[in-house]
Amino acid sequence: MKVVSTNIAQGKTILWRGNEVKTGIYKHPVHEPIFLGIEDVKDDHVIDRRYHGGVDKACYLYSSHHYPYWKMKYPDLDWNYGMFGENLTIDRFDEHIIKIGSIYTLGDASIQISRPRQPCYKLGVRFGNQGVIREFIDSLFSGVYVRVLKPGSVKVEDQFILQDENTTGISIAELNTLLFHYNEDEHKGLLIKALGDPLVSDDDKKYFRKWL
């Protein structure tokens, strides 16, 4: 796996239900490295820090291999990397394989897989269709937020290298299943496993406990 695009946003004002709202979801590729800090990406615009930025959501990654799927659904959009608000577009990134809590080297930085993306209405605004939120959830193509264990610069062509796998952990796709598609008969064992994993975020565990 490697970086195919580094993406940064300038803050943009959108109209939502008659109100002006600022957002940083309109990210576009840049030609220089980006710097991953402990709580955010340097020079990126993180507008609403209730839901973006912070230790568990310092940087957002998305797979370039999901783009063809979405381009078929939305062929009339002006496509570029960063469409999902990701800072880093990674090739061959697979949510079904990569596990929560695993540690990777990425350029000069060291990162830990932390939380899947939970989409909001701003993704719908960018796609011109609020229905994309349900499609995004159902696809399990969520991408992932990461913790930055060692700050550093990342550039295009940098390798995404496994350093320490959480071998007993659950995958990003499995965590998404618990968040959005929980069925007690099918997933209770997975739920208990997630609640017992110290590398699953406390915020996600609070959400899971409602199923119990």
N, C-alpha and C positions, 0 to 999 in steps of 0.2 A: 504494500500500500504506500502511496505517496501523495503529496499535496499537488493538486492541479490548479488551484486558484486560492489566492489570499484576498479577502473581501472586507471592505470598510464602508460604513455609512456616515453620511451627513444627516443631521436631524431634518425631518420633513414633516410638514403640517398637512394632515388629511382631514376630511370632513366625515364625521361619523354621527349619524342620527341628529343632525343639525348643529353639532358642536365641533369646534376645531380641536384636534388632538395631535400631539407631536409623537413621532415614532422613529425608531432607528432600524426598522426592518428593511428599508430600501438600501441594501448593501450592493456594492459593485466591485468588480475586480480592480486591484491596484497592482502596479508593477514592481513595487518594492516590498521587502519583508515587513511583516507585522510583528509587534512585540506583545507576547502574552504575559500579562501581569497577574498577580494573585487574585484580583477581583474583577478585572476586565482587560480588554485589549486596548493598548495605548492608541489614542487618537480616534477610537471608535466612539460613536455616539450611543450611549446607553441611556434611554430616556426615563423609563419606568423601572426603578430599581427594586420595586416590590417583586417583580417577576423576572428581571434580567440582571445579569451581573451578580457580584457577590462570590463568595468562596466556592459554592457548589455549581455556579453557572458563569464561571469566568470567561469561557469561550465556547462557541457552538460549532460543531462539526456536522457536515452532511455529505452523503455519498454522491459522487458524480454519476454513478451507475443507476441511480434512481431517476435522473433527468429525462431519459427517453420515455419512461412510463408517464411522466407528467406532461411532456411535450405532446404526446399523442392525445391526452385529454384536453390540453389547452394550446392548440396549435397557433392561435392568433396572438399570443402574448409575445412581447419583445424579450426573448430569452437571453439570459447571461447567468454565469455563476453568481451566487449570492442571492438568488431568487427566494430562498427560504429563510433568509436572514442569517445565513451561516457565515462565520468568519473564515472558516477553512473548508474548502471542498476537497474531499479525499477520494481517490479512486479505489474501487474494490472494497469499500467499507461495507460490512454486512452486520446488521443489527441482530441477526439470528446467531451469530458466532461470537461477537465481542461481548465480554461480560462486564457487568457493573463492578467497579473496584479494581479492574486491571490497570496496570501502569504501562505507559508507552513513552518512548523518546520521540520527540517531534522537533526537528531542527536543534536549536540550542536549549529547548525547553523539555521538561519532564511533566507529563500530565496523567491524571487518573480519571477514568470513565466514571461519571457521577450520576446524571439524571437524563432520561429521555425528554425530548421536547413535547410540551403540551400546547397545542396551537390555540390562538385566540383570534378575535375578529380582524386583527390587523393583517393576518395572512390572507383572510378573505378579501380585504380591501385591495391588497396587492394583486391578487388573482382576479379581481373583479367579480367574485362569486363566493358568497359565504358558504356554499355547499362544499368548497374545497376542505373545510375544516373536518367534516365527517369523512371525506375521502382520505384525508391525511391520516386520521386516526385508524381507519379500517385497513389502510395499506400496511401498517406497522413500519413504514419508512420514516421513522421519526427523526433520524439523526440523534445526536447526543450532546449534552453539555459536559464539560470537563472541569475538574479541579486542576489548578496549576501548582504543582509541587515545587518546581524549579522554574522561575521566570526565564524567558529567553526569546530570541528572534526566530521566526519561522518564515521560510520562503518557498516559492514554487519549486517542485522537484525534491524537496526534503522528504525523507522516508519516515513512515509511520511504523515504528519498530517496537514490538512487544518486549517489555523489560521484565515484567512480573505479572503473571496471569493469576487472577482470582479463580483458581480451578474449581472450587466448590461453590462459586457464586452463580447467579442467574444472568441470563443474557439481557441485552437491551430490549429485544422483542418480548421476552417473557415478562419483563417489568411493565411494558406497555400493555400486555394482555391483562395483568392484574389491575392496571389503572382504568382500562376502558372496556374490557371484555370478560370481566370476572364471572365465572360460573362455579358455584360451590362444589358441585359434583365433580367437575373436571379439574379445578384449580386450587382446592383447599391445601393440598400438600405443598404446592408452589408458594402459596401465600405464607404458610408457616415457615418455609425455607427463607423467604425474603425478610420476614420479621426477625429471624434469627441471624441474619447476615449483618455484621457490624459495618460493612461498607455500603449498604443501602442507606440513602440519606434519611435523616429523622423526619423531614417533611413528607417524604413518600410513605414512611411507616405510619405516620399519623393518619394518612389517607386510607391505608390498607386496613387499619384497625377497625374501621367502620364495618367492614365485611364480617368481622367476628361478632 
